[in-house]
Amino acid sequence: MGGRVMINGAAISVNTAQHLYWFGRYVQRVQTMLVEMLECYDHVIDRDFEYGSKFFDKLGIKADYKNGLDFLNVGVYGAHQGSIESIIKMARENAIETRHLLDERGFATLNKIYNHLSEGRSRAAISPTHLEEIVDNCSLILGIFSSELDRTRAYQLIRFGQQIERFDLILRLYGEIEMVTADIDVVNNIARQLNRNYRPINVTTSDIPKFLLFLNGVVDRVIQNKACVPESFQSQSS
């Protein structure tokens, strides 16, 4: 993917813009998924053993577990693309590609998470406390970029990825568009800051698969298109 785009009046390669966007998505994905996994863990050990399976199903993950701790292990180290270990690896790969734009502390914290997870794989065991530490470290990473990069194009792209990912997971896990429509202006505002030709999303559908498809395509309108056209996303009758 070549070419350059204008972000906040400055030229940035399309590759770099995509890497920053996906870095934001992956870090947000780890944070959100771990919070949800810890809540599921409480259900699995106390109330409903199948609760964890329902969580995995919503994310398209097929996995079995023997007990509560095994549920966490499968979520973190399981042989599926939704594992926390694989998501952190992808976040790190995108961070390496944009290393020159990222704060030293945020990058170091991401490396710490990656190294701890890699070392823990050999022990095949993980605790809720360990996962809570990762959640805190993800919050630290995003907080650092919020304070250090809030006036740069880099942070706006990271924020954009964060917000899209948050909406994506809310829809997959809870299946209610009403939970995100009230905040859709956040996506529109960030997108407009990144591309002054962007026109707001107008959501008038309850079809979640269609909305997810559209939502995940908004980045192409912001980063790759030279001019964004007005967009109204409506479900069509069959």
C-alpha positions in Angstrom: 0.0 0.0 0.0 1.7 3.1 -1.2 1.0 6.8 -1.5 0.6 9.6 1.0 -2.4 11.3 2.6 -2.8 14.7 4.3 -3.6 14.3 7.9 -4.1 17.6 9.9 -2.4 19.4 7.1 0.7 17.2 7.1 1.7 14.4 4.8 1.9 10.9 6.1 2.2 7.6 4.3 -0.9 5.5 3.9 1.1 2.6 5.4 2.0 4.6 8.5 -1.6 5.8 8.9 -2.9 2.2 8.7 -0.3 1.0 11.2 -1.2 3.7 13.7 -4.9 2.9 13.3 -4.4 -0.8 13.8 -2.1 -0.2 16.8 -5.0 1.7 18.4 -7.4 -1.1 17.6 -5.3 -3.9 18.9 -4.4 -2.3 22.2 -8.1 -1.4 22.7 -9.0 -5.0 21.8 -6.7 -6.5 24.4 -8.0 -4.1 27.1 -11.7 -4.7 26.3 -11.4 -8.5 25.9 -9.4 -8.9 29.1 -12.0 -7.0 31.1 -14.8 -9.2 29.6 -12.8 -12.4 30.2 -12.3 -11.5 33.8 -16.0 -11.0 34.2 -16.6 -14.3 32.4 -14.1 -16.0 34.7 -16.2 -15.0 37.7 -19.3 -16.5 36.1 -17.5 -19.7 35.1 -16.3 -20.5 38.6 -19.4 -19.4 40.5 -22.5 -19.5 38.4 -22.5 -20.8 34.9 -19.7 -23.0 33.6 -20.8 -22.5 30.0 -20.6 -18.7 30.3 -17.1 -18.6 28.8 -18.2 -20.7 25.8 -20.9 -18.2 25.1 -18.3 -15.4 25.2 -16.0 -17.2 22.8 -18.9 -18.0 20.4 -19.8 -14.3 20.1 -16.2 -13.7 18.9 -16.3 -16.6 16.5 -13.8 -18.6 18.6 -14.3 -22.3 19.0 -12.5 -23.4 22.2 -13.0 -25.8 25.1 -11.8 -25.4 28.7 -11.7 -27.6 31.8 -12.1 -25.0 34.5 -12.0 -21.3 35.3 -8.2 -20.9 35.0 -8.1 -23.0 31.9 -10.7 -20.7 30.4 -8.3 -17.8 31.0 -5.4 -19.8 29.5 -7.4 -20.6 26.4 -8.3 -16.9 26.0 -4.7 -15.8 26.4 -2.7 -18.6 24.8 -5.3 -20.6 22.8 -4.5 -21.6 19.2 -6.9 -19.1 17.6 -6.5 -15.6 16.1 -8.5 -14.0 19.0 -5.9 -15.0 21.6 -4.6 -12.1 23.7 -1.0 -13.3 22.9 -1.6 -13.0 19.2 -3.3 -9.6 19.5 -0.5 -8.2 21.5 1.9 -9.5 18.9 0.0 -7.7 16.2 -0.1 -4.5 18.2 3.7 -4.7 18.7 4.3 -5.3 15.0 2.3 -2.1 14.2 4.1 -0.2 16.9 7.5 -1.2 15.5 6.5 0.2 12.1 5.6 3.5 13.7 8.3 3.6 16.3 9.5 7.1 15.4 6.1 8.5 16.2 5.4 6.8 19.5 6.3 7.8 23.1 9.2 5.8 24.6 7.3 4.9 27.7 4.3 3.6 25.8 6.4 1.5 23.5 8.4 0.1 26.5 5.2 -0.8 28.3 3.9 -2.7 25.2 7.2 -4.6 25.0 6.9 -5.5 28.7 3.4 -7.0 28.1 4.7 -8.9 25.1 7.7 -10.3 26.9 5.7 -11.3 30.0 3.2 -13.2 27.9 5.9 -14.9 25.9 7.7 -16.0 29.1 4.4 -17.2 30.6 3.5 -19.5 27.7 6.0 -22.1 28.8 4.3 -22.2 32.3 0.9 -22.7 30.7 -0.7 -20.9 33.6 -2.1 -17.4 34.1 -3.9 -15.7 37.0 -6.7 -13.1 37.1 -4.2 -10.8 38.9 -1.8 -11.1 36.0 -4.5 -10.2 33.5 -5.6 -7.2 35.6 -2.0 -6.0 35.4 -2.1 -6.2 31.6 -5.4 -4.3 31.6 -3.7 -1.5 33.7 -0.7 -1.5 31.4 -3.0 -1.1 28.3 -4.7 1.8 30.0 -1.3 3.3 30.7 -0.2 2.9 27.1 -3.4 4.6 25.8 -3.2 7.3 28.6 0.4 8.1 27.7 -0.5 8.7 24.0 -3.5 10.7 25.1 -1.3 13.1 27.1 1.8 13.1 24.9 0.3 12.9 21.4 -3.0 14.7 21.7 -1.9 17.4 19.3 -0.4 15.2 16.7 -1.8 13.3 13.7 -0.4 10.1 15.2 -2.6 10.1 18.3 -5.7 11.0 16.3 -5.2 7.9 14.2 -4.6 5.8 17.3 -7.8 7.2 18.9 -9.7 6.5 15.7 -8.7 2.9 15.8 -9.6 2.7 19.5 -13.1 4.0 18.9 -13.8 1.8 16.0 -12.6 -1.3 17.9 -14.7 -0.3 21.0 -17.8 -0.1 18.8 -17.0 -3.3 17.0 -16.6 -5.3 20.2 -19.7 -3.9 21.9 -21.8 -4.9 18.9 -20.3 -8.4 18.7 -20.6 -9.0 22.5 -23.9 -7.4 23.2 -25.7 -7.2 19.9 -27.3 -3.8 20.4 -26.7 -0.9 18.0 -28.4 1.4 20.5 -25.3 1.0 22.7 -23.1 2.8 20.2 -25.4 5.1 18.1 -25.4 7.7 20.9 -21.6 8.0 20.6 -21.3 7.7 16.9 -20.5 11.4 16.8 -17.2 10.6 18.5 -16.2 8.6 15.4 -17.4 11.4 13.1 -15.5 14.1 15.0 -12.2 12.2 14.9 -12.7 11.3 11.3 -13.4 14.9 10.4 -10.2 16.0 12.2 -8.2 13.5 10.1 -9.9 14.3 6.8 -11.6 17.6 6.4 -13.6 16.2 3.4 -15.1 13.5 5.5 -18.9 13.5 5.9 -20.6 12.1 8.9 -22.0 8.6 9.2 -25.8 8.5 9.4 -26.9 5.2 11.0 -30.5 4.2 10.4 -30.3 0.4 10.6 -30.7 -2.3 13.2 -28.9 -4.9 11.0 -25.7 -5.5 13.0 -23.7 -7.5 10.4 -24.3 -4.8 7.8 -23.4 -2.1 10.3 -20.2 -3.9 11.3 -19.2 -4.2 7.7 -19.8 -0.5 7.1 -18.2 0.6 10.3 -15.0 -1.3 9.6 -14.8 0.3 6.1 -14.9 3.9 7.4 -11.1 3.9 7.8 -10.7 3.6 4.0 -12.9 6.7 3.5 -10.7 8.6 6.0 -7.2 7.5 5.1 -7.3 6.4 1.5 -9.9 8.5 -0.2 -8.9 11.9 -1.4 -12.5 13.1 -0.8 -15.2 11.6 1.3 -18.8 11.8 0.2 -21.9 12.1 2.4 -22.8 8.6 3.7 -26.1 7.3 4.9 -26.1 3.7 6.0 -29.5 2.2 5.9 -30.7 -1.4 5.8 -32.4 -2.4 2.6 -35.5 -4.4 2.4 -35.0 -7.8 0.7 
